[in-house]
Amino acid sequence: MKYQLNQAAFAILAAAAWHNSASAASCADAWQASKAYFAGSTVNYQGKDYRAKWWTQGEDPANNAIVGKPWELIGACSTSSTPIPTASIPPTIKPTNAPTAIPTPTVSPTPAATLAPSPTPTPKPTAIPTIAPTATPTAVPTAAPTTAPTLNPTSAPTSTPAASNSCNAEWVATNTYVAGNKVTRNGVNYQAKWWTQGNDPVSNSGDAQPWQNMGPCGNTATPTLTPTPAVTPIASASSSATPSTSITPSPQPSSTPTGNGIDHLLINEVAADPSGQGSWFEIYNPTNQTITLNDVSARIQSKQLGSASSYALSGTINAKSYVVVSTNTDAVAPKKNTQLQYIGNAQDWPVWSNDNGAIELVRNGQTVDFVRFGNSNSQPLSAMAWQGSNAPALTGNASYSLVRYFTQTVDSDSAADWRVVPFGTPAGQNDIDSNATDSDHDGIPTSAKQPGGTYAGMDLYAMGARAARPTILIHIDWMQTNTDEGIKPRKEALQLVREAFNRKGIDVLFDAGQLHNPNFSPADFNLGNGKEVPFARCVTLYKNADCADVMAYKNDSMDVRRRLIFHYMLMGSTQNTNGYGGSSGLAEINGNDLLISLGFWGLNSSSGTELYKLINYQAGTIMHELGHNLGLYHGGNEGTNNKPNYLSVMNYDYQLNGVPSDPAGQSMSERIYYRQNNLGRATPSKAANSYGVCDLLDGPCGNRFVIDYSNGSSMALNEWGLDESRLIGRGANNGAFADWNVNGKVEQSVAFDSNGDGITQTALSDYDDWGHIQLAFNVGSISALGLRTAAEPITPNSKHSRKLHDERKEVAAESPPPAHMLKKHSAAN
C-alpha cells in the first residue's frame, strides 16, 4: 500500500551487497572529485579502497567515511595485483534544479487495413473454416461516460496503397531487428514493431506479430484483391468506462512452426482447473489465412447442467496466431481483445477437472478439433475426430497445462499430440517442456531465463532475466498527463527500486515502453510493451461504478503472453471520486496487480528539492505496493502499522520519509521526533506541527533517501517499559536515544504508545521481510481476517495463478495522507 504523504521522507539507499576485499586486494579506480558515484561504487583514495553507501559527488572518502557520511572504508589495497572487476551499476540521473528531459514515447504507425472484398454465396455447411477478410472493420465503440477514459475509434479501413515507397534493405533471417527498423521482403516494405529475429515478415505481420506491412515498394504493382467469403464483424457494444488501448506484444524471437498440411483450427493448450471453477484454453490457427470464429462454438461441460453445452465464440484469428478463451463467472464479461475472449456468465460457465475433461470446437454441427484427457469418456460430434486412448490427466497444481508442444507439425487426433507441462503459455507458442523447473522460486521456468530459451515465444533472457537470479517482471502503464508529474514514472525512481532489490540478489525488470528510450533497452526500462494510456479522473483496482479500474486498463494494454509471469502496475490519477489527491496506491496481497495513485499530490520538478521529492515518493510508493504483491503487510506479517522498530518501506512511517540510514544514530532519533511533532507535540527546537519533511535527515528532499524491506533484526518493543537508551533495538551510538515522552531525558522505563494505534502493547515485533517475500504469484488461502499470524509462516512458493480473468483478491487497505500534507504539496504549486 502506501503511506500517505503524512510521513514524508528518509535517507537514501543503503549500501548494496559487495564482495569481501582482503587487505592485499587489488586497488579500485582512483576517486575523482567531479565524478558522481552510486551505492556500491568502489574507489581508491590515498592507498585505501572505499565503498559508496549512497549517491555522492565531491565528498572525498578520507573525510567522509563515518556514520552519516557517504563512504565506508574497505581497507588497504595493493597496486601490484590484477584488479578485481566490480559490477557496474547503471548510472542514475543526478537530480538538479532543472527537470531531466524525458523522451516522448514514439507511437508506431497503424498499418493500413485492406478493403473487405464482397461476400460470396454461403457455402454448404461443413467444418471447413471460413476465411475472414484480410482486415476486419473495427466496430465503433459506444460512447463512454465523461468520468471514464475516452475511447478512440479506429480509422476506417483503406485500400492497400499503390507502390510509391522506395525499397529498404532486404530482410535477412539471421539479423536482429528492433522497433522502427525497416526491411523489404518480396517487394513489400515492413517495419519492426519490437525486437525480432528469424520471423519472416510475410507470415509474421499484422496484429500480435512483430512486423507491420508498410505497403509495396519500388515498381511493384498493387496486388489485386481476390474475393473471399466475408463475415460481418460483430460490434461488441460496451457501456463500461474502460479505456481502449491497442496491445503491443513483447519481443517474440520465434514462432510456432507451420503445421504440415493442417488446414483447420487447433485446440492448442488446456490450462488446469484444480477447483472445477473454470479456467482457459487456447486456439491456434496454423494456416496462412485469417479465419473467422463467428461460426465456431466451444462444446464443454456446463457448470450448471453438468453435461456438455455449447458456448459461442466470436471475432477472427489471424494466420499463425493464437486466441485464448477464458471462462467468465461475472454478470458482465470483461471486454475481449484480439488475444483473449470470454465465455460463460454468473449463472453458467464451462468447467473441467484436472483428471476428467474434454473440449471440442464445432462448426455447423461438425467437429473442427477435439481433445479428451484424464478419464473422460466424452465423444466428439464427428466420428474419427479422436482416436485411441485419452491424453494425460492434468495432475499437479494450478500452474500446469496440457499442450501441443510448439515443434508439433501434425494433428493425429490422438493422445500422441499432447503432453503435460508445469508452466502454461497463453497466447504464445508452447515452448516450455515437461521437465521444466523453477529453481529460484520466482514463478518463471528456469529454461526461459537461459540463452536461446523462450517463454510463449518471448525472449526473457534478452529482457534481462537470468537463471539462478530470482526475477520480478513488471509491466508499467501510465495515464496521459501534460501537467501532473506525479503520474509519469521517473527513470530515477525505477532505478532506486531496481537497486534496492539488486542488493539482495533479485532482479526487478520494469517495462515502461518507450518512455525513457525509443528502442528496446532493459537498462532504460523498455521491454517493448509498457505505454501511455488514456487519463481518467479517478481510478481504483477493481470494477467500480464511479471510476475507471486497473483491470480494464490491463485487459486493454498488456500482452496476454505476459499475464502469468508479469505484475501489472498502473501509474494513475487518484482514487478519490472528487478528483482530489488521496491514498498513494493500492495493491493485491499475494497478487500481481498494483496501482500507484500520486496524481493531484502537487509533485513536480520545479526545483532540486521538489525533484528529489517526486523521485523518492514514487520510489517509496512503488516498492511499498509491490511489497503487498509479494505477500507483505504494513507490519510485515501483520497489519499493525507505524511500528518504529519495523524498518521497512511497508511501514507508513518509512514509505515516504525513508528508512533510517543509521538505525542506531541520529536519523532514527529524528524520525521519532518527526512523528511526535506531526502528532501535535512540541519537540526540541521545534513547535508542534512545524517539523517539515525537508528538515528530516536523509529524508525525501535529498539524495540520501533509503528504501528497503526490513531484515527483522530489531528487538521487540514493550510499550509498557520502553528503554530509551536502546532506541529501537539495533544499537545506539553518539548519544542517540529514543525520546518517547519528549522530555529530553534518557529513561529506562517509559510507558508510551509508540506507534499511535491507541493500544499499549507488550511486544511490537520487527519482521524479516526479505526472508519471507513471495516472488511467484501466490494463490494460497488467506485467513478469515485477511491477515497472517506468527503461526502462519509465509514459505517460498512457485505456484502461480492460472486464471486469466482477474478475480478480486485480498487488497491492502491504504489510508489517505493527512490533509495538512496534501495541502502543503498543493500550495507549493
Secondary structure, 3 states (H helix, E strand, C coil): CCCCCCCCCCCECCCCCCCCCCCCCECCCECCCCCEECCCCEEEECCEEEEECCCEECCCHHHCCCCCCCEEEEEECECCCCCCCCCCCCCCCCCCCCCCCCCCCCCCCCCCCCCCCCCCCCCCCCCCCCECCCCCCCCCCCCCCCCCCCCCCCCCCCCCCCCCECCCCECCCCCEECCCCEEEECCEEEEECCCEECCCCCCCECCCCCEEEEEEECCCCCCCCCCCCCCCCCCCCCCCCCCCCCCCCCCCCCCCCCCCCCCCCEEEEEECCCCCCCCEEEEEECCCCCEECCCEEEEEEECCCCCEEEEECCCEECCCEEEEEEECCCCCCCCCCCCEEEECCCCCCECCECCEEEEEEEECCEEEEEEEEECCCCCCCCCCCCCCCCECCCCCCCCCEEECCCCCCCCCCCHHHCEEECCCCCCCCCCCCCCCCCCCCCCCCHHHHCCCCCECCECHHHHCCCCCCCEEEEEEEEECCCCCCCCCCCHHHHHHHHHHHHCCCCEEEEECCCCCCCCCEHHHCECCCCEEECCCCCEECCCCCCCEEHHHHHHHHCCHHHCCCEEEEEECCCCCCCCCCCCCEEEECCCCEEEECCCCCCCCCCCHHHHHHHHHHHHHHHHHHHHHHCCCECCECCCCCCCCCCCCCCCHHHHCCCCCCCCCCHHHHHHHHHHHHHCCCCECCECCCCCCHHHCCCCCCCCCECCCCCECCCCCECCCCECHHHCCCCCCCCCCCCCCCCCCCCCCCECCCCCCCCCCCCCECCCECCCCCCCCCCCCCCCCCCCCCCCCCCCCCCCCCCCCCCCCCCECCCCCCCHHHHHHHHHCC
